[in-house]
Amino acid sequence: MLTTVRPATEQEWRTRAISARVTLDEPVIDAAVRLTRARASEVFARFDGNLAGAVGLPDYSTDEPRISPTALETYATCPHSFFVGRLLGVEPLEQPEEIITISPLDIGNLIHHSMDEFIRDRAASLPTFGAPWTDADRLRLQEIAAAMTEDFVARGATGHPLLWERERGAVLTDLDSMLTDDNAWRGECDARVVASELTFGMKGFAPVAVEVPRGRVLMVGSADKVDQTRDGVLLVTDIKTGSARTFTVLNDDPVAAGTKLQLPVYAHAARQLLGGSKVEAQYWFVRKDRGTRIPLALSPELEKRYAVTIGTLVDAVAAGYFPAKAPEKPDFIWVQCRFCNPDGLGHNAARERWERKRVDPLLASLVTLIDPDGVGLGGAGSS
């Protein structure tokens, strides 16, 4: 219709006129043209998530409101996802009849909640320094987990019964293996269990304050598990049911471009709530890559890097910068970001927009943190 001698329809005439940059006196079409041209440019515009000057944006560096490290990890992963999910409260709808198998998120919740209730249930008889969990402990954990699985079934979150029967058995096996691995690890460390889901900034507990250039950020959350060695060292553990693959970067980048922010603040919370001067922290993988533990060195250099990272993220939120940072790799089998790929058909267009917009000077500080490999690169397909 752009090259034919005689356009056949009114729509084709409109398309021809727009391609020739003729402004039509039609507000809806004119708005669509402005959106399309703005998104095709390298300018970070309001159509790309630039909300600069909008009223009501949170400024987390002013003590209020409080924020969790996982929320800031979401922002670092995809600012658009943070805006839609965290600030607008929009969530993808799940139809129970469409659920074939339990989601990885629900499996993680099931394992976390089972371990938390188990440790609280055994609070009066937790094993002492280096001592193993008993057979009675193992049986009690299985009972707690089995009861919790019934709740997931009642909510329609477990999918097809035959698939769930296999997955349920795998979850119970994983929990038993966790106690075996925990026995060996605590034996090596000569440690005892101190707390589960150590809460800070909620339920009456004080938050952890992180000093940033424009003020301080009050952090909230809960550490999955805290142990203590015989000589008083606190050992903070964040339990992970996913793969360890994305955590290997911590050796080179201890904040993983802003996407791994939990352990430093968990260590602060343990020291703040339990006392003591020395804290060590680690990620513990209990399902995929079972038994793998990745420690994080809590050094003065990390504390400085952490504060700068938190400051960069909260400054960008306060400035109103919410571009869609779609994943580098295409979706396969599952959708990586529901907000960049809401229809499940792919996020290529969103990724191409990010590759154009990340060169805008407004995003320089943010891009340097969350997409360091893309600094200085522009144009679709350039990353």
C-alpha positions in Angstrom: 0.0 0.0 0.0 3.0 2.3 0.3 4.0 1.8 -3.4 0.8 1.1 -5.2 -0.2 3.7 -7.7 -3.8 3.9 -6.5 -4.5 3.0 -2.9 -7.8 1.0 -2.8 -9.2 1.9 0.6 -9.5 4.8 3.0 -7.2 2.9 5.4 -4.5 2.6 2.7 -4.8 6.3 2.0 -4.3 7.0 5.7 -1.3 4.7 5.8 0.2 6.4 2.8 -0.3 9.8 4.3 1.2 8.9 7.6 4.3 7.4 5.9 4.7 10.7 4.1 4.5 12.4 7.6 1.2 14.1 6.8 -0.5 15.0 10.1 -4.0 13.7 10.1 -6.7 15.6 12.1 -7.5 12.4 14.0 -6.4 12.4 17.7 -6.2 8.6 18.1 -4.1 8.1 15.0 -1.9 11.1 15.7 -1.3 9.7 19.2 -0.4 6.3 17.8 2.0 7.9 15.4 3.7 9.9 18.2 4.1 6.7 20.2 5.5 4.7 17.3 8.0 7.3 16.4 9.1 7.9 19.9 9.7 4.3 20.6 11.7 4.0 17.4 14.1 6.7 18.5 16.9 6.6 21.0 15.3 9.1 23.3 13.9 7.7 26.6 10.4 9.1 26.3 7.2 8.7 28.3 6.1 5.9 26.0 9.1 4.0 27.2 8.6 4.4 30.9 9.9 7.9 31.5 7.7 9.2 34.3 9.9 12.1 35.4 7.9 14.7 37.2 5.0 12.4 37.9 3.3 12.9 41.3 3.4 10.2 43.9 6.6 8.4 43.0 8.2 6.8 46.0 11.5 8.1 47.3 13.0 5.3 49.4 16.0 7.4 50.5 13.9 9.5 52.8 13.2 6.8 55.4 9.7 6.2 54.2 8.4 4.1 52.6 10.5 1.0 53.4 11.5 -1.5 50.7 12.8 -5.1 50.5 16.0 -6.2 48.8 14.0 -8.5 46.6 11.9 -5.6 45.4 15.0 -3.7 44.4 16.3 -6.9 42.7 13.1 -6.8 40.6 13.8 -3.2 39.6 17.4 -4.0 38.6 16.2 -7.0 36.5 13.4 -5.0 34.8 12.3 -1.5 35.9 9.1 -1.8 33.9 8.2 -5.0 35.8 8.8 -3.2 39.1 6.5 -0.3 38.1 3.6 -2.5 36.9 3.9 -5.2 39.5 5.1 -3.3 42.6 3.8 0.2 42.2 0.6 -0.4 40.3 -0.1 -3.8 41.9 -0.9 -5.5 38.6 -0.3 -9.3 38.6 -0.7 -11.8 35.7 -3.8 -13.8 36.0 -3.5 -17.5 36.5 -6.5 -19.8 35.6 -6.4 -22.9 37.7 -7.8 -25.0 34.9 -4.8 -24.0 32.8 -2.2 -25.0 35.4 -0.6 -28.3 34.3 2.0 -28.6 37.0 2.9 -26.6 40.1 5.0 -23.5 39.4 8.6 -23.2 40.6 7.5 -20.2 42.7 5.0 -22.4 44.6 7.5 -25.2 45.0 9.9 -22.6 46.6 7.2 -21.4 48.9 6.3 -24.9 49.9 9.8 -25.8 50.8 10.5 -22.5 52.6 7.3 -22.6 54.6 7.8 -26.2 55.5 11.3 -25.6 56.8 10.2 -22.5 58.7 7.3 -24.2 60.5 9.6 -27.2 61.2 12.3 -25.2 62.9 9.7 -23.2 64.9 8.0 -26.4 65.8 11.3 -27.8 67.2 12.4 -24.6 68.9 12.6 -26.3 72.3 14.7 -29.2 71.0 16.9 -27.8 68.2 20.2 -29.7 67.9 23.2 -28.2 69.7 26.6 -27.4 68.2 27.4 -29.8 65.4 24.7 -32.3 66.4 22.5 -33.9 63.7 18.8 -33.8 63.2 17.2 -37.0 64.6 15.0 -39.6 62.9 12.1 -38.1 64.8 13.0 -34.6 63.4 12.9 -36.1 59.9 9.5 -37.6 60.4 8.1 -34.4 61.8 9.4 -32.4 58.8 7.7 -34.9 56.5 4.4 -34.5 58.4 4.5 -30.7 58.2 5.3 -30.7 54.5 2.6 -33.3 53.8 0.0 -31.1 55.5 1.1 -28.1 53.6 0.9 -29.9 50.3 -2.8 -30.4 51.0 -3.3 -26.6 51.2 -1.7 -26.2 47.8 -4.0 -28.9 46.3 -7.0 -27.2 47.8 -6.0 -23.9 46.1 -5.7 -25.6 42.7 -2.0 -24.7 42.4 -0.6 -28.2 41.9 -1.9 -29.0 38.3 -2.6 -32.5 37.0 -2.9 -35.1 39.8 -0.5 -37.5 38.1 2.2 -34.9 37.6 1.6 -33.6 41.1 2.0 -37.0 42.6 5.5 -37.2 41.2 6.4 -33.7 42.2 5.1 -34.1 45.7 7.4 -37.1 46.2 10.3 -35.0 44.9 9.6 -32.2 47.3 9.5 -34.5 50.3 12.7 -36.1 49.2 14.3 -32.6 48.8 13.3 -31.7 52.3 14.8 -34.9 53.7 18.0 -34.2 51.8 18.1 -30.7 53.2 18.4 -32.2 56.7 21.2 -34.6 55.6 23.1 -31.7 54.0 22.5 -29.5 57.0 23.8 -32.2 59.3 27.1 -32.4 57.4 27.5 -28.6 57.1 26.8 -27.8 60.7 29.1 -30.7 61.7 31.9 -29.1 59.8 31.1 -25.6 61.2 30.4 -26.9 64.7 27.2 -24.8 64.5 23.7 -24.8 65.9 20.4 -23.5 64.5 19.4 -20.2 66.0 16.5 -18.8 63.9 14.3 -19.3 60.9 12.8 -16.5 58.9 14.6 -13.8 60.9 12.2 -10.9 60.3 13.4 -7.2 60.2 11.4 -4.1 59.4 8.1 -5.8 59.9 5.9 -7.2 62.7 7.4 -4.7 65.1 11.0 -5.4 64.3 13.4 -2.6 63.4 14.4 -2.2 59.8 18.0 -2.3 58.6 19.2 1.2 57.5 21.5 1.5 54.5 23.2 4.9 54.2 23.1 6.2 50.6 24.3 9.5 49.2 20.9 11.2 49.4 19.9 9.9 52.8 19.2 6.3 54.0 17.1 3.5 52.9 15.1 1.4 55.4 15.2 -2.3 54.3 12.7 -5.0 55.3 12.6 -8.7 54.8 13.4 -12.0 56.5 16.5 -14.2 56.4 15.7 -17.9 55.8 18.0 -19.4 58.3 20.6 -18.3 60.9 23.1 -20.6 62.6 25.8 -19.8 65.1 29.2 -21.4 65.6 30.5 -22.4 69.0 32.8 -19.3 69.0 29.9 -17.0 68.3 30.1 -16.4 64.5 26.6 -15.9 63.0 26.0 -17.9 59.7 23.2 -16.4 57.6 21.7 -18.6 54.9 19.4 -17.8 52.0 17.7 -21.0 50.7 17.3 -21.2 47.0 15.2 -23.8 45.1 16.4 -22.7 41.7 19.6 -23.1 39.8 23.0 -21.8 41.0 23.9 -20.7 37.4 23.1 -17.0 37.8 24.9 -16.8 41.2 28.3 -17.7 39.9 28.9 -14.1 38.9 29.1 -13.1 42.5 32.8 -13.9 42.4 33.4 -11.1 40.0 30.4 -8.8 40.9 29.2 -9.2 44.5 25.9 -7.5 43.7 25.3 -9.1 40.3 24.4 -5.9 38.5 21.9 -5.2 41.3 20.0 -8.5 41.0 21.5 -10.2 44.1 21.0 -7.9 47.1 19.7 -10.2 49.9 22.7 -11.5 51.8 24.4 -8.2 52.8 21.2 -6.8 54.4 20.4 -10.2 55.9 23.8 -10.2 57.6 23.1 -6.7 58.9 19.8 -7.9 60.3 21.3 -10.9 62.0 23.9 -8.7 63.7 21.3 -6.1 64.6 18.8 -8.6 66.1 21.0 -11.3 67.5 24.1 -9.4 68.5 27.7 -10.4 67.8 30.4 -8.8 65.7 31.1 -11.4 63.0 28.7 -12.6 60.4 29.1 -14.9 57.4 26.5 -15.3 54.7 25.8 -17.8 51.9 23.2 -19.0 49.4 22.2 -22.7 49.8 20.8 -24.5 46.8 18.5 -27.3 47.9 16.8 -28.6 44.8 18.5 -27.9 41.5 22.3 -28.0 42.1 21.4 -29.7 45.5 24.0 -29.2 48.1 25.8 -26.3 46.4 26.6 -23.4 48.7 27.9 -20.1 47.4 29.3 -17.8 50.2 29.6 -14.0 49.9 32.5 -12.3 51.5 31.1 -9.5 53.7 33.9 -7.0 53.4 34.1 -3.1 53.9 34.5 -2.9 50.1 31.2 -4.9 49.6 29.4 -2.6 52.0 30.5 0.5 50.0 29.5 -1.2 46.7 26.2 -2.3 48.2 25.4 1.3 49.4 26.2 2.8 46.0 24.1 0.1 44.3 21.1 0.7 46.6 21.5 4.5 46.1 21.5 4.2 42.3 18.4 2.0 42.3 16.3 4.2 44.6 17.4 7.4 42.8 16.2 5.9 39.5 12.9 5.0 41.1 12.4 8.5 42.6 13.3 10.0 39.2 10.6 8.0 37.5 12.7 5.8 35.2 10.9 2.6 34.4 12.1 1.2 31.0 11.3 -2.3 30.0 14.6 -4.2 30.2 13.6 -7.5 28.5 15.8 -10.5 28.8 18.7 -10.9 26.4 17.7 -14.4 25.4 14.4 -15.3 23.8 11.8 -17.1 25.9 11.8 -20.8 25.6 9.3 -23.2 27.4 8.5 -20.5 30.0 8.1 -16.7 30.0 11.0 -15.0 31.7 9.2 -11.6 32.2 5.5 -11.6 32.1 5.4 -7.8 31.8 7.8 -7.7 28.8 6.0 -10.7 27.2 2.4 -10.6 28.4 0.9 -12.7 25.6 3.7 -15.3 25.7 4.6 -14.7 22.1 8.0 -13.3 22.6 9.8 -10.1 23.9 12.0 -9.3 20.9 10.3 -5.9 20.3 10.7 -4.9 24.0 14.4 -6.0 23.9 15.1 -4.0 20.8 13.5 -0.9 22.4 15.8 -1.4 25.5 18.9 -1.6 23.3 17.9 1.7 21.7 16.9 3.5 24.8 19.9 2.5 27.0 22.1 5.1 25.3 20.0 8.0 26.5 22.1 10.1 29.0 19.2 10.1 31.4 19.7 6.4 32.0 23.5 6.5 32.2 23.9 5.7 35.9 21.2 3.1 35.9 22.5 1.4 32.7 26.1 1.3 34.1 24.8 -0.7 37.0 22.1 -3.0 35.6 23.5 -3.5 32.1 27.2 -2.9 32.2 27.9 -5.0 29.1 25.6 -2.8 27.2 27.2 0.6 28.2 28.0 2.5 25.0 26.1 0.2 22.7 23.0 1.3 20.9 20.6 0.2 18.3 18.5 -3.0 18.0 20.4 -6.2 17.9 23.7 -4.6 19.1 24.1 -6.4 22.4 
